């Protein structure tokens, strides 16, 4: 075949053809991901009221399931399984496209208000746990199970959407990025408005091998603190004006020019002090506050907010209970501000270096004694997850990953600016005392 190229002519012979496809979607888990392999699937529950005249339940869930399949094409790690490279202690990665598990259920005698109302009691709490799949399933089961499971439950006047996410694959920021994108696609969008970034090397280009336990039971037996104690969970709603008042009180005694405390630091200090009172700690008893901080903006260079994976680290601070409770509110808030502020890029890197030098399979007790730990953020726009029939009436967490003192913060469901809902798990007796703590309840109910 001759090709005319101006004055010159050259012969071009086609010697072969082939089709080029994208590389297989293999995602090696980064150092940030690995500490969560012995945590449990993260569970989220969204309760929706279906308006009169809405489509049949089967039609609604079929549309949501179709959109879920579309979402998984973008968030493809959730459609795979965790694998381990051959050899003892090989690196973990996500591979394959087996898909997510979808379950349909019915609880037609239960109304949305029974589960989403302010007077949600113990029976409703137990029922809610049946609306979310994979209770008691450890993340290492992602070697054999789907990394995402969804349960659609038909209620008397609405729909419960229970989701279980393998925490070794994503954190809270990535979870709600996925949920909002799924909802966008269900409403008819051609593509998510913010596409996920799957390059784990942006966070840490290190391959770390782990020797995994034979089972969740085998791992839990190695916990020096013994089996998990019975817990109860409650939600305390702090309207925007109350959060503002707590913040004002924490900042009242600051000297001129001092950095003011944030709403999170002020409310966190209030919760920490109140829980310590409810536990009736002695003056010398150490109590620890932990916050799972998003490190996307802390890294150097920063990682985009759309990075899909885990980019969180636990930031700790501790103090004797006598000092915490005997001092003013600004003492606790100042400790939180200092610990969070000092967790910069260098501190993040040191933590990663330490883990890579001596990888560890964690237990809840590693959070520290008499711990209060915050594992979610009121900045997550959980009430904007609209699949086409309105905002959720309530967003909750399941029983997985709830240990004594675990806190999940959500924006207030009423939509008032600055409101925060506090979902808290405690042992029964301290919870009973907290519910009767006049100082705590007066603020919460004001």
C-alpha positions as CSV (number, residue, x, y, z in Angstrom):
1,X,0.0,0.0,0.0
2,X,1.5,3.3,-1.0
3,X,0.8,6.6,0.8
4,X,1.2,9.9,-1.0
5,X,3.3,12.2,1.2
6,X,3.9,15.3,-0.9
7,X,6.8,14.8,-3.2
8,X,7.9,11.6,-1.5
9,X,6.2,8.3,-1.5
10,X,6.7,5.5,1.1
11,X,5.4,2.0,1.4
12,X,3.4,1.2,4.6
13,X,2.6,-2.4,5.3
14,X,0.2,-3.4,8.0
15,X,1.9,-6.1,10.0
16,X,-0.8,-6.9,12.6
17,X,-3.8,-5.6,14.6
18,X,-4.9,-6.0,18.2
19,X,-7.5,-4.7,20.6
20,X,-6.3,-2.8,23.7
21,X,-8.4,-3.0,26.9
22,X,-7.9,-1.4,30.3
23,X,-5.7,-3.2,32.8
24,X,-7.5,-5.6,35.1
25,X,-8.9,-3.7,38.0
26,X,-6.5,-4.9,40.7
27,X,-6.2,-2.5,43.7
28,X,-3.4,-3.2,46.2
29,X,-4.5,-2.2,49.7
30,X,-2.4,0.6,51.1
31,X,-0.9,0.9,54.6
32,X,-3.9,3.1,55.5
33,X,-6.3,0.3,54.8
34,X,-4.6,-2.6,56.6
35,X,-5.3,-1.7,60.3
36,X,-9.0,-2.3,59.6
37,X,-8.8,-5.9,58.4
38,X,-9.7,-7.1,61.9
39,X,-12.4,-4.5,62.4
40,X,-15.9,-5.4,61.2
41,X,-18.0,-4.3,58.2
42,X,-19.2,-0.7,58.6
43,X,-23.0,-0.7,58.7
44,X,-25.2,2.2,57.8
45,X,-29.0,2.4,57.9
46,X,-31.1,5.0,56.0
47,X,-34.8,5.2,56.7
48,X,-37.1,6.7,54.1
49,X,-40.7,7.6,54.1
50,X,-42.3,6.7,50.8
51,X,-44.9,9.3,49.7
52,X,-48.4,8.2,48.9
53,X,-48.6,7.3,45.2
54,X,-45.0,6.3,45.1
55,X,-44.1,3.4,42.8
56,X,-44.5,-0.2,44.0
57,X,-41.8,-1.4,46.4
58,X,-40.5,-3.9,43.8
59,X,-40.2,-1.2,41.2
60,X,-38.4,1.2,43.6
61,X,-35.9,-1.5,44.7
62,X,-35.4,-2.7,41.1
63,X,-34.5,0.9,40.0
64,X,-32.2,1.2,43.0
65,X,-30.5,-2.1,42.2
66,X,-30.0,-1.1,38.6
67,X,-28.4,2.2,39.7
68,X,-26.3,0.2,42.2
69,X,-24.9,-1.8,39.3
70,X,-24.1,1.4,37.5
71,X,-22.4,2.9,40.6
72,X,-20.2,-0.2,41.0
73,X,-18.8,0.4,37.5
74,X,-17.3,3.6,38.9
75,X,-16.6,2.3,42.4
76,X,-15.3,-1.0,41.2
77,X,-13.3,-2.1,44.3
78,X,-16.7,-2.7,46.0
79,X,-17.6,-5.3,43.4
80,X,-14.4,-7.3,43.9
81,X,-13.0,-9.5,46.7
82,X,-10.0,-9.2,48.9
83,X,-7.1,-11.5,47.7
84,X,-3.7,-12.3,49.2
85,X,-0.6,-12.7,47.3
86,X,0.9,-16.2,47.5
87,X,3.3,-17.0,50.3
88,X,3.1,-16.5,54.0
89,X,2.2,-12.9,54.9
90,X,1.5,-11.8,51.3
91,X,0.2,-8.3,50.5
92,X,-3.6,-7.9,50.3
93,X,-5.3,-6.5,47.2
94,X,-8.9,-6.2,45.8
95,X,-9.6,-8.0,42.5
96,X,-12.5,-9.3,40.5
97,X,-16.0,-8.2,39.6
98,X,-18.2,-10.7,41.4
99,X,-20.5,-7.9,42.6
100,X,-22.3,-6.8,45.7
101,X,-25.0,-8.8,47.6
102,X,-28.6,-7.4,47.5
103,X,-31.2,-8.7,49.9
104,X,-34.9,-7.9,50.0
105,X,-36.9,-8.2,53.2
106,X,-40.2,-7.0,54.7
107,X,-41.2,-5.6,58.1
108,X,-44.6,-4.3,57.1
109,X,-45.9,-4.0,60.6
110,X,-43.2,-1.4,61.5
111,X,-43.6,2.3,60.7
112,X,-40.8,4.7,59.9
113,X,-41.6,6.7,63.0
114,X,-41.1,3.7,65.2
115,X,-37.5,3.6,64.1
116,X,-36.7,7.2,63.3
117,X,-38.6,9.0,66.1
118,X,-36.9,10.7,69.1
119,X,-38.3,8.1,71.5
120,X,-36.6,5.1,69.8
121,X,-36.2,2.6,72.6
122,X,-34.5,-0.7,73.2
123,X,-36.9,-2.8,71.1
124,X,-36.6,-0.4,68.2
125,X,-32.8,-0.5,68.5
126,X,-32.8,-4.3,68.3
127,X,-35.1,-4.3,65.3
128,X,-32.9,-1.8,63.5
129,X,-30.0,-4.3,63.7
130,X,-32.1,-6.7,61.7
131,X,-32.4,-4.2,58.9
132,X,-28.7,-4.2,58.2
133,X,-26.7,-7.2,56.7
134,X,-23.4,-8.7,57.9
135,X,-23.8,-8.1,61.6
136,X,-20.8,-9.7,63.3
137,X,-18.8,-10.2,60.0
138,X,-15.2,-9.2,60.2
139,X,-13.5,-7.4,57.3
140,X,-11.1,-10.3,56.7
141,X,-14.2,-12.2,55.5
142,X,-13.9,-10.1,52.4
143,X,-11.6,-12.9,51.2
144,X,-14.8,-15.0,50.8
145,X,-17.7,-12.5,50.9
146,X,-18.9,-9.5,48.9
147,X,-17.3,-6.2,50.0
148,X,-20.7,-4.5,49.9
149,X,-24.0,-5.9,51.0
150,X,-27.3,-4.0,50.7
151,X,-30.7,-4.9,52.3
152,X,-33.9,-3.3,51.1
153,X,-36.6,-3.7,53.8
154,X,-40.2,-2.8,53.1
155,X,-41.7,-1.0,56.0
156,X,-45.4,-0.1,56.7
157,X,-45.0,3.4,55.2
158,X,-41.4,3.4,53.9
159,X,-38.2,1.8,53.0
160,X,-35.1,0.9,55.1
161,X,-31.8,0.8,53.2
162,X,-29.2,-1.1,55.2
163,X,-25.6,-1.2,53.9
164,X,-22.5,-3.1,55.0
165,X,-19.2,-1.9,53.7
166,X,-15.9,-3.7,54.1
167,X,-13.9,-1.2,56.1
168,X,-10.6,-2.4,54.8
169,X,-11.6,-1.0,51.4
170,X,-13.0,2.5,52.3
171,X,-13.5,5.0,55.1
172,X,-16.4,7.3,56.0
173,X,-15.5,10.0,53.4
174,X,-15.4,7.4,50.6
175,X,-18.6,5.7,52.0
176,X,-20.7,8.8,51.6
177,X,-19.1,9.7,48.3
178,X,-20.3,6.3,47.1
179,X,-23.8,6.7,48.6
180,X,-24.4,10.2,47.1
181,X,-23.1,8.9,43.7
182,X,-25.4,5.9,43.8
183,X,-28.3,8.2,44.6
184,X,-27.4,10.6,41.8
185,X,-27.5,7.7,39.3
186,X,-30.8,6.5,40.7
187,X,-32.2,10.0,40.0
188,X,-31.2,9.7,36.4
189,X,-27.7,11.3,36.2
190,X,-25.6,10.0,33.4
191,X,-22.5,9.8,35.7
192,X,-21.5,10.7,39.2
193,X,-20.8,14.4,39.6
194,X,-17.5,13.6,41.4
195,X,-15.6,10.6,40.0
196,X,-13.6,8.4,42.5
197,X,-9.8,8.2,42.4
198,X,-8.6,4.6,42.8
199,X,-4.8,5.1,42.7
200,X,-3.7,3.9,46.2
201,X,-0.1,4.9,45.4
202,X,-1.2,8.5,45.9
203,X,-1.5,7.7,49.6
204,X,1.3,5.3,50.1
205,X,3.3,3.3,47.6
206,X,4.4,0.5,50.0
207,X,3.4,-3.2,49.9
208,X,2.9,-4.5,53.4
209,X,2.3,-8.2,54.0
210,X,0.1,-9.5,56.8
211,X,-0.3,-12.9,58.5
212,X,-4.1,-13.2,58.9
213,X,-5.9,-15.1,61.6
214,X,-7.8,-18.2,60.7
215,X,-11.1,-16.6,61.6
216,X,-12.7,-13.7,63.4
217,X,-13.2,-16.0,66.5
218,X,-9.5,-16.9,66.5
219,X,-8.6,-13.2,66.5
220,X,-11.0,-12.2,69.2
221,X,-9.7,-14.9,71.5
222,X,-6.3,-13.2,71.5
223,X,-7.8,-9.9,72.9
224,X,-6.2,-9.6,76.4
225,X,-9.3,-7.7,77.6
226,X,-11.5,-10.7,76.9
227,X,-14.9,-10.8,75.1
228,X,-16.8,-7.7,74.2
229,X,-19.1,-6.4,76.9
230,X,-22.8,-5.8,76.4
231,X,-23.6,-2.3,75.1
232,X,-26.6,-0.1,74.5
233,X,-26.8,2.7,71.9
234,X,-28.6,5.9,72.1
235,X,-28.9,9.1,70.0
236,X,-28.7,12.5,71.6
237,X,-29.7,15.4,69.4
238,X,-28.0,18.8,69.8
239,X,-29.8,21.5,67.9
240,X,-27.7,24.2,66.2
241,X,-28.2,26.9,69.0
242,X,-27.2,24.4,71.6
243,X,-24.0,23.5,69.8
244,X,-23.3,27.2,69.4
245,X,-23.8,27.6,73.2
246,X,-21.4,24.8,74.0
247,X,-18.8,26.3,71.7
248,X,-19.3,29.8,73.3
249,X,-18.8,28.3,76.8
250,X,-15.6,26.5,75.8
251,X,-14.2,29.7,74.2
252,X,-15.3,32.1,77.0
253,X,-12.1,32.0,79.0
254,X,-9.6,32.0,76.1
255,X,-6.9,34.7,76.3
256,X,-6.9,37.3,73.4
257,X,-5.2,36.0,70.3
258,X,-5.7,32.3,71.2
259,X,-7.0,30.0,68.5
260,X,-10.7,29.5,69.1
261,X,-12.1,26.0,69.6
262,X,-14.2,24.5,66.8
263,X,-17.7,23.2,67.3
264,X,-16.3,19.7,67.1
265,X,-13.6,20.3,69.7
266,X,-16.2,22.0,72.0
267,X,-18.8,19.3,71.7
268,X,-16.2,16.5,71.8
269,X,-15.0,17.9,75.1
270,X,-18.5,18.0,76.5
271,X,-19.2,14.4,75.5
272,X,-15.8,13.2,76.9
273,X,-16.5,14.9,80.3
274,X,-20.1,13.7,80.5
275,X,-19.2,10.1,79.7
276,X,-16.3,10.1,82.2
277,X,-18.8,11.3,84.9
278,X,-21.2,8.5,83.9
279,X,-18.5,5.9,84.2
280,X,-17.8,7.2,87.7
281,X,-14.1,7.1,87.1
282,X,-11.7,7.7,90.0
283,X,-9.4,10.8,90.0
284,X,-6.4,8.7,88.9
285,X,-8.1,6.7,86.2
286,X,-6.8,7.5,82.8
287,X,-9.4,8.3,80.1
288,X,-8.6,8.6,76.4
289,X,-10.3,10.5,73.6
290,X,-9.7,9.3,70.1
291,X,-10.8,10.8,66.8
292,X,-10.4,9.0,63.5
293,X,-9.1,12.0,61.5
294,X,-9.3,12.3,57.7
295,X,-5.7,12.6,56.4
296,X,-6.5,13.6,52.8
297,X,-5.7,17.3,53.4
298,X,-2.9,16.4,55.9
299,X,-0.6,14.6,53.5
300,X,2.1,16.4,51.6
301,X,1.1,16.8,48.9
302,X,-2.6,16.6,49.8
303,X,-4.8,13.9,48.3
304,X,-8.0,14.9,46.6
305,X,-11.2,14.5,48.6
306,X,-12.5,12.0,46.0
307,X,-9.7,9.4,46.8
308,X,-11.5,6.2,47.3
309,X,-10.1,4.1,50.1
310,X,-9.1,4.6,53.7
311,X,-7.2,7.8,54.6
312,X,-7.9,8.0,58.3
313,X,-5.7,7.6,61.4
314,X,-6.7,7.6,65.0
315,X,-5.5,10.6,66.9
316,X,-5.3,10.1,70.7
317,X,-5.1,12.2,73.8
318,X,-5.4,11.1,77.4
319,X,-5.6,12.5,80.9
320,X,-6.5,11.5,84.5
321,X,-10.2,11.7,85.0
322,X,-9.7,14.0,88.1
323,X,-8.0,16.6,85.9
324,X,-10.5,16.3,83.1
325,X,-13.5,16.7,85.4
326,X,-11.9,19.1,87.9
327,X,-10.8,21.5,85.2
328,X,-12.9,23.9,83.1
329,X,-14.4,22.8,79.7
330,X,-11.6,24.7,77.9
331,X,-9.1,22.2,79.3
332,X,-10.6,19.2,77.5
333,X,-11.3,21.3,74.3
334,X,-7.7,22.5,74.3
335,X,-6.3,18.9,74.6
336,X,-8.4,17.9,71.6
337,X,-7.3,21.0,69.6
338,X,-3.6,20.3,70.4
339,X,-3.8,16.6,69.4
340,X,-5.6,17.2,66.2
341,X,-3.5,20.2,65.2
342,X,-0.2,18.3,65.8
343,X,-1.3,15.5,63.5
344,X,0.4,16.9,60.4
345,X,2.0,15.3,57.4
346,X,5.1,14.3,59.4
347,X,3.0,12.7,62.2
348,X,1.0,10.8,59.6
349,X,4.1,9.5,58.0
350,X,5.7,8.4,61.3
351,X,2.5,6.4,62.1
352,X,2.7,4.7,58.7
353,X,6.4,4.0,59.2
354,X,5.7,2.4,62.6
355,X,3.0,0.2,61.2
356,X,5.0,-1.0,58.2
357,X,7.9,-1.9,60.5
358,X,5.7,-3.9,62.8
359,X,2.2,-4.6,61.2
360,X,-0.4,-5.3,63.8
361,X,-3.9,-6.9,63.9
362,X,-5.9,-4.6,66.2
363,X,-8.5,-5.1,68.8
364,X,-11.0,-2.5,70.1
365,X,-9.2,-2.4,73.4
366,X,-6.2,-0.9,71.6
367,X,-8.0,2.4,71.6
368,X,-7.0,2.8,75.3
369,X,-8.6,2.7,78.7
370,X,-12.0,4.4,79.4
371,X,-12.0,5.6,75.8
372,X,-14.4,7.9,74.0
373,X,-13.8,7.5,70.2
374,X,-15.4,9.5,67.4
375,X,-15.7,7.6,64.1
376,X,-17.8,9.8,61.9
377,X,-18.2,13.5,61.0
378,X,-21.2,15.9,61.0
379,X,-19.7,17.2,57.8
380,X,-20.8,14.1,55.9
381,X,-24.0,15.1,54.0
382,X,-25.8,12.0,54.9
383,X,-29.3,13.6,54.7
384,X,-28.7,14.6,51.0
385,X,-28.7,10.9,49.9
386,X,-32.0,11.2,47.9
387,X,-32.8,8.2,45.6
388,X,-35.7,10.1,44.0
389,X,-38.2,10.0,46.8
390,X,-36.8,12.5,49.3
391,X,-34.3,12.8,52.1
392,X,-33.9,10.0,54.7
393,X,-35.9,10.5,57.9
394,X,-33.0,9.1,60.0
395,X,-29.5,7.8,59.4
396,X,-28.0,5.4,61.9
397,X,-25.0,3.1,62.3
398,X,-25.3,-0.7,62.9
399,X,-24.0,-2.7,65.8
400,X,-20.6,-3.5,64.1
401,X,-17.6,-1.6,65.3
402,X,-19.4,-0.3,68.3
403,X,-17.3,-0.7,71.4
404,X,-17.7,1.0,74.8
405,X,-17.5,4.7,74.2
406,X,-17.8,4.7,70.4
407,X,-19.4,7.8,69.0
408,X,-20.8,8.5,65.6
409,X,-21.6,12.2,64.7
410,X,-24.1,13.1,62.1
411,X,-25.6,16.4,61.0
412,X,-28.9,17.1,62.8
413,X,-31.7,15.4,60.9
414,X,-34.0,18.4,61.3
415,X,-31.9,20.3,58.9
416,X,-31.2,23.2,61.2
417,X,-27.8,24.9,60.6
418,X,-25.1,23.5,62.9
419,X,-27.2,20.8,64.6
420,X,-25.4,17.5,65.5
421,X,-26.8,14.1,66.4
422,X,-24.6,12.1,68.7
423,X,-25.0,8.3,68.4
424,X,-23.2,6.8,71.4
425,X,-22.6,3.2,72.7
426,X,-21.9,2.6,76.3
427,X,-22.3,-0.2,78.9
428,X,-25.8,-0.3,80.3
429,X,-25.1,1.2,83.8
430,X,-23.1,4.2,82.6
431,X,-25.7,4.8,79.9
432,X,-28.4,4.9,82.5
433,X,-26.4,7.4,84.5
434,X,-25.7,9.5,81.4
435,X,-29.4,9.6,80.5
436,X,-30.1,11.1,84.0
437,X,-27.1,13.5,84.0
438,X,-28.8,16.8,84.5
439,X,-25.8,18.8,83.1
440,X,-25.7,16.6,80.0
441,X,-29.4,16.4,79.4
442,X,-30.2,20.1,80.0
443,X,-27.8,21.0,77.3
444,X,-29.0,18.3,74.9
445,X,-32.7,19.2,75.4
446,X,-32.4,23.0,75.4
